[in-house]
């Protein structure tokens, strides 16, 4: 239960007379963390100042992953290193966090999971706490393994539910690695350029760069859509929606839900979905409907009481969002989706 981890970490730290506890989960290039309330502000400061990107302390501990137990700072660094490494001299020691104990846990879906207890009064105090910490390590490892498995099953269930209505969908991690993908999604991969090393990527370099930027922005909590051209000159739109459960859930497998929209392939779209399908503004949606009905830009301008330049601007934005390259293509594309709405 992710919301309980901060309290558990706090209880563990209190039991060994330390300041707080930290849980870090790393998958690919993405790393999430949760900490007890006593040290959470310091961890945030650590990340904001960029220390997490070059965390030699964590990497040194992970390098000892074959050891199934907690290690202290004196186990992984020499006395000289503890005195001279910037992470200690510039950040940890001034904040009284240079004496800690940590362990790397494997056998879960995430690439690397670490649990650390921070802020012992001395390195010798950290050493004395290892016996107790090792005694509870198996329980922590089991909890982590179960949490990761549950999140994986939830990702699979989400994509398979969408498959039942013909929607091609996948759950992606923040580095674009595919966590789960349904059958319709896999069937469309070849037309988009496929995936590389388990990651979703587009064969077009510029389109792929735009996709990665959209994925990055989605991690901040707002959806994005990206129009692109498939092989055989068929349009397609990628919709990205953030997957936000709990900010304290370090085991969350995916950061975004990716839906591939190919007009005419989905069976159940209502009219409201059509209006929002390509992130059209109300004005753009109205113009698109009128064009789909066969009106020319001049006719649309007269019927709406606006200038032809305004209509052309709306159409330009609509073409960019839908991937259509003209009114005929837009009309056919919009009609192909609208015609499938249920009565």
N, C-alpha and C positions, 0 to 999 in steps of 0.2 A: 504494500500500500504506500505509494510514493509520498503522500503528505506526512507520513509518520517518520520518514527518515531523519529530518532535522532533530526531532525529539530524541530518537534513538542514538544519534551521533552525540548529542549533548549528554545523554545518560552515560554513554561509554566513556566520554572524556571525564565526566565527573567521577566515575568509578576509579580512574587511575590518576586523579588530581592533575588533569590537563585543562587547557582553556576551551578546547572545542574539537569537533571532528569534521571531516570533509570526505565526500564521496564524489569521485570523478569517473565519467564514462566517456570513452573515446571510440568513435567509429569513423574510419577514414580520416578526413581532415577536420571533422567536427568533434568538439569536446563539450560536454555538458557537465555541470557540477551542482551539488547541493551541499549546504553546510549548516552546522548548528548556528543558532542565532548569535552566539557569543563571538564567532569569528567571521560570519557572513560578510560584514562590511569590509573586513581586511581582504577577504578573497576577491570581492568585487574590485577593490583598489588594485590588487595584484593583477587582475585581468585587464583593467582599464589602462594600467601603466605599461602593458605589453610584456610582462614577465612570463605569462602563460605560454607565449609563442616560443620562448627559449627556456623552458623549465628543465634545466639540467638535473634538478633534484628528482623530478618525476621520471625522467628518462633513465637516470641511473638506477632508480628503484625497479623500473620495468625490466631493465637488463638483467636483474636478478630474479626474474619471474619463475625460474625453476625451483626456487626456495619457497616452500609452502608455509610461510610464516611472516610475522612482522619484522621489519628491519628498521633500525634507528639510523640517524644521520651519521653516526660514527662507524656504522657498519658499511656504508656505501661511499664515504669520503674520508680522506686522510685529514689529519689535524691541520696541515697547511692549507688544504683546499677549503676547509671550514672557515679559516681565517681570511682567505684571499678571494674566494669566488664572489663576484658582484651580487649574486642572488642572496648571499648571506650578509655580506658587509653593508649593502645598500638597502636591502628590503627586510629580510627576515630578522636579523639580529636587532636592529633599531626598534622593532615591534615586539620583541620578546618571543619570536616564533622560530628560533634557530634550532630548537631541540624538539624533535618529533619522532613518530614511528608510523610506518606505512607498509601496506602489503598490496601486491598486484594479484588479482583474481582472474583466472581464465576459465574456459569452458562455458562461457556465455556468448550470446550473439555479438555483443560489442567487441571491437578489436582489443580493447584494454579497459579494465575496470580497476580502480584503485581506491582504497579506503585508508585515510590517514588520521592520526590523532595528533593535534598540534598544541604547542605552548606548554611543554613540560618545564619545570623549574630548572632542570639541568639535564645534561646528556645521561648522567648516571640514573636519574629518575626515569627517563625514557627506557633505559635498559631494564630497570626493575619491573616496568609495566608489561614487558613483552610476554611474560608467562601467562598473565591473565588475558591479554589480547589474543594470543595464540589459541587459548581455550575456547574463545567465542568465534574465532575465524570461520570454522566449518558452518556455523549457523548463518553468518553473514553471506558466505558463498552460496548456500542453498537459497536464501532469500533473493539474492541477485539473479541466480539462474532461473528461478520461477518467474520473477518479474520480467526478465528478458523474453522468456518463452510466451508469456501472456501477451506482451506487446506485439510479438511476431504474429500470433494467432489473430489478434485484432486487425493487424494490417492486411492479412490474407482475407479475413471476413469482409473488410471494407471493399476491396477490389472485386471480390466474387459477387457481392451483392449488386454492384453496378453492372457486372457481366450479365445478370439475369434480365436486364432491360436493354442489353446491347450496347452498353457504354464501354468504350476502351479506356481503361484506367490503370494507374500504377501508383504505388507509394514510393517516393524518393527520399533519400537522405539528403542532407544539405550539400554534399559533394556530388550529387546527381547519381549516386549508386542506387540501383533498383532494389528496393526492399521486398516488394511484392508486385506482381503484374498479373492481370487476368488474361484469358485467351484472346479476346478481341484486341487487346493492346499488343500482345505478342504477334498477332497476325499483321498488324500495321507497321511493326518495327522495320521490316525490310524496305518499305516504301519511303521511310524517312532516313534511311542510312544505317539502321541497325544500332546496336549498342556496343561499346568497347569495354572489355574487362569488367563486365557487370554494371557499367554505368550507362545512363541514357545520354546519347549524344546525337547531334544532327550532322549529316555529311557535309552540309554547307557551312563553311567556317564562320562566316558572318552571322548566319542564323543561329549557330551554336553559341556564339559569344553573347548574342542577345538573349538566348534562352538561359544561359548561366547567370546573367545579370538579373533576369526576371526571377529565377530561383532564389538568388541571394536576397532580393527585395521581399520575396514572399515570406522569408524567415522572420521578417519584422512584423508579420501579422496581417498583411493585406494581399488579396489575390491579384494575379496578373494574367493577361491573355496575350498570345503572340501568334500572328498570322504567318503562315509559310506556305511554300509551294511544294507539293509532292511530285514524284515522278509522273510522267504522262500529263503534266501541267494541271493537276487536280489540286484545288485548294484544301487547306487543313488549318485548323486553329488549335493551339495548345492552351489549355486553361490550367492555371496553377492556383490551388487553394491551400492556405496554411493549415497544418494539422497541429492544433494547440489543445493539449489536454491540461496538463499542470506544469507550471514552470519548475516545479520541484521533481518532475518525473524524468530522471536522467536515463531511464530505460526506454523512453519513447523511441521507437525504431525509425520513424519517418518524420521529415519536417514539412513535406508538401504532398498533396494529392495532385497528380497530373492526369488530366482528362484530354484525350485526343478526339476532337470533334471533326468528323468528316460528314458534310451534309448528306442526308439521305440514308445514313447507316444506322441511326438510332430510331427506335420504334415508338418511344413515348416522350414527346416534347409538347408541352402546352404552349399557348400563345405568349404567356408571360415569360417563359423560358426563352422563346425565340427572340423576344425584345432584348433580353439580357445576355443572350448567348455570346455575342461578340463585344460586350461592354459598350454598346451604343448608348449615346445620350438620348433623352426623349426626342429631341429634334432630329437627330440622325436616324433614329428608329422610324419616325414618321415619314421622313423622306424615303428611306429604304422601302417601306411598305408601298408607298405610292409608285415608286419606280418598279417594284415587283409586279404591280398591277398594270404596268405598261405605259405609264405617263412619262413624258419627256421632262427634262429639267425645267424647260420654259413653262410647261403646263403645271408642274409642281409649284413653281414660283408663283404663278398666278393664283392657284388654288389656296396657297398658304399666305398670300399677300406679302411676300418678301422678294428681295432682289434675286436675280439669277446667279449673282456672285455668291450670295449666301448659300444657295442650293448647291452650287459647285463645291464650296468649301465643305459642306456636310458630306457630300458624296466622296470627296477626296479622303476625308477622315474615315468614312465607312469602308472604302476600298482598302485602306491600310489595315484596318482592324479585321476585315473578313478575308483578306488575301485575294479578293476578286480584282480583275484588271480592267473592268469596264461594266457598263450598265447591263449588257446582255448576260455576262457571267454572274453579276450580282443578282439579277432577276431570277435566273435559273437556280442559283444557289439558295436564295432566300425562299423561293417557292418550294424547293425540294424538301426543306425543313418544315416550312409552314404547313405543307400539304399533309404531313404525318401527324398533326396534332389530333388528340382524341376528341370525339364529338362530345 
